[in-house]
């Protein structure tokens, strides 16, 4: 979802402020609970301005979510490029570590993802979540393709299924650090950096033993 031309006519600082406050409102209250009135009060602008920039509340939400996902994609692309000379398992470790760091740097973005994951009233929820999962799958599939070309993987490995597994593994680990009832009582929820590092290293080793070549 692209904002209307009137939004692009604003200064960069005004665009960033509107985006940040919308992030905070949607990530804290979800789609249904988010209030345009509350946002414009914080911004000090007329309510009609939001409709001039985004058409409606749905348009604003879709813009915010798209912006968040582009930030995530840029982050993952950086990790992939920085680990181009590393094996799959080092790249996996770097990806999981980057996910933890990203959550710490951008908590509102990850909260927005969680709200979207569990809020069935969000418009186009299935489409935007499917798009996110497809990108994540393709990211891991690209790592696997690179790894197979180097002979790092078992020859009988189905790369699509392996990419699905790695995507699910990363998603569940990051969710368990954020949502208390998803860590199965293992202490992952809000664990410290040292504990997160230990989990990441053990996940890396289990994946290596499971899909790595001889």
C-alpha positions in Angstrom: 0.0 0.0 0.0 1.5 3.3 -1.1 0.4 6.6 0.6 -1.1 9.3 -1.6 0.9 12.0 -3.2 0.0 14.5 -0.4 2.0 12.4 2.0 5.1 12.4 -0.3 4.8 16.2 -0.4 5.6 16.4 3.3 9.1 16.9 4.6 11.0 13.7 5.5 10.9 14.6 9.2 7.1 14.9 9.1 6.7 11.6 7.2 8.9 9.8 9.7 7.0 11.3 12.7 3.6 10.2 11.3 5.0 6.7 10.5 6.5 6.4 14.0 3.4 7.4 15.8 1.2 5.1 13.6 3.7 2.3 14.4 3.3 2.8 18.1 -0.5 3.1 18.0 -1.1 0.0 15.9 1.5 -2.1 17.7 0.2 -1.3 21.1 -3.6 -1.4 20.4 -4.0 -3.6 17.3 -6.0 -2.6 14.2 -9.4 -2.4 15.8 -8.2 -0.6 19.0 -6.0 1.9 17.2 -7.5 5.4 17.2 -7.0 7.9 14.4 -8.1 10.6 16.9 -5.3 9.6 19.3 -2.7 9.7 16.5 -3.7 13.2 15.3 -3.7 14.5 18.8 -0.1 13.4 19.3 0.8 14.7 15.9 -0.9 18.0 16.3 -2.6 17.8 12.9 -6.2 17.8 11.6 -7.9 14.4 11.4 -8.6 15.0 7.8 -4.9 15.1 7.0 -4.6 11.3 7.7 -7.4 10.6 5.2 -5.7 12.9 2.7 -2.4 11.0 3.1 -3.7 7.4 3.3 -7.4 7.4 2.2 -8.6 5.6 5.4 -7.5 3.7 8.5 -6.9 0.6 6.5 -4.6 2.4 4.1 -2.6 3.8 7.0 -2.3 0.3 8.5 -1.2 -1.3 5.3 1.4 1.5 4.8 2.7 1.0 8.3 2.9 -2.8 7.9 4.6 -2.6 4.5 7.1 -0.1 5.9 7.9 -2.5 8.7 8.3 -5.5 6.4 10.7 -3.6 4.1 12.9 -2.8 7.2 12.9 -6.5 8.0 13.7 -7.5 4.5 16.6 -5.0 4.3 17.9 -6.4 7.5 17.8 -10.0 6.3 19.4 -9.0 3.0 22.3 -7.4 4.9 22.8 -10.6 6.9 22.7 -12.7 3.8 25.3 -10.5 2.0 27.6 -10.4 5.0 27.6 -14.2 5.3 28.1 -14.9 1.6 31.4 -16.6 2.3 30.2 -18.5 5.4 28.6 -21.9 5.6 24.9 -22.4 6.1 25.1 -23.0 9.8 27.1 -19.8 10.4 24.6 -17.9 8.3 21.7 -19.4 10.3 23.4 -18.4 13.6 23.9 -14.8 12.2 20.2 -14.7 11.1 18.8 -15.8 14.5 21.2 -13.3 16.2 20.1 -10.6 13.9 16.5 -11.4 14.6 17.1 -11.0 18.4 18.9 -7.7 17.8 16.2 -6.4 15.5 13.5 -7.0 18.1 15.5 -5.1 20.7 16.1 -2.2 18.4 12.6 -2.1 16.9 10.2 -3.4 19.5 7.2 -1.6 18.0 7.7 -3.4 14.7 7.8 -6.8 16.2 4.7 -6.0 18.4 3.0 -5.0 15.2 3.8 -8.4 13.7 2.4 -10.2 16.7 -0.8 -8.1 16.7 -1.2 -9.0 13.0 -0.6 -12.6 13.6 -3.4 -13.0 16.2 -5.9 -10.3 15.1 -8.3 -11.7 12.6 -10.0 -8.3 12.1 -7.1 -6.8 10.3 -7.8 -6.1 6.6 -5.9 -8.3 4.1 -4.3 -10.1 7.1 -4.0 -13.4 5.2 -2.4 -11.7 2.2 0.2 -9.7 4.1 1.1 -12.6 6.4 1.5 -14.9 3.4 3.7 -12.4 1.7 5.9 -12.2 4.8 6.2 -16.0 5.1 6.9 -16.3 1.4 9.8 -13.8 1.7 11.2 -15.6 4.7 10.9 -19.0 3.0 12.7 -17.6 -0.1 15.4 -16.2 2.1 16.2 -19.5 3.7 15.8 -21.3 0.4 18.5 -19.0 -1.0 20.9 -19.9 1.9 20.2 -23.6 1.2 20.8 -23.3 -2.5 24.1 -21.6 -1.8 25.0 -24.3 0.7 24.1 -27.2 -1.6 26.3 -25.7 -4.3 29.2 -26.0 -1.8 28.4 -29.5 -0.9 27.6 -28.7 2.7 24.2 -30.5 2.8 23.0 -34.1 2.8 22.5 -35.1 -0.8 18.9 -36.5 -0.2 17.7 -33.2 1.4 14.5 -31.7 0.1 15.4 -28.0 0.0 11.8 -26.7 0.1 11.0 -28.7 3.2 14.3 -27.7 4.8 13.6 -24.0 4.1 10.1 -24.4 5.6 11.7 -25.9 8.7 14.3 -23.2 9.1 11.6 -20.5 8.7 9.4 -22.1 11.2 12.3 -22.6 13.6 13.3 -18.9 13.5 9.7 -17.6 13.8 8.9 -19.8 16.8 12.2 -18.9 18.6 11.6 -15.2 18.2 7.9 -15.5 19.2 8.9 -17.5 22.3 11.1 -14.6 23.4 8.2 -12.2 23.1 5.0 -14.1 23.9 5.1 -15.8 27.4 2.8 -18.8 26.7 4.9 -19.8 23.6 8.1 -20.7 25.3 6.8 -24.0 26.9 8.2 -23.0 30.3 11.7 -23.2 29.0 12.8 -19.7 30.0 13.1 -18.3 26.5 10.6 -15.5 27.1 12.5 -12.3 27.7 15.7 -14.3 28.3 19.0 -12.4 28.6 21.6 -12.1 25.8 23.7 -15.0 27.2 20.7 -17.3 27.3 19.6 -16.3 23.8 23.1 -16.9 22.6 23.1 -20.4 24.1 19.8 -21.3 22.5 21.0 -20.0 19.1 24.3 -22.0 19.3 22.4 -25.2 20.2 19.8 -24.7 17.4 22.7 -24.2 15.0 24.3 -27.4 16.1 21.1 -29.4 15.9 20.4 -28.2 12.4 24.0 -29.0 11.4 23.7 -32.5 12.7 20.3 -33.0 11.0 20.9 -31.6 7.5 24.6 -31.2 7.2 26.7 -33.4 4.9 29.2 -35.9 6.0 
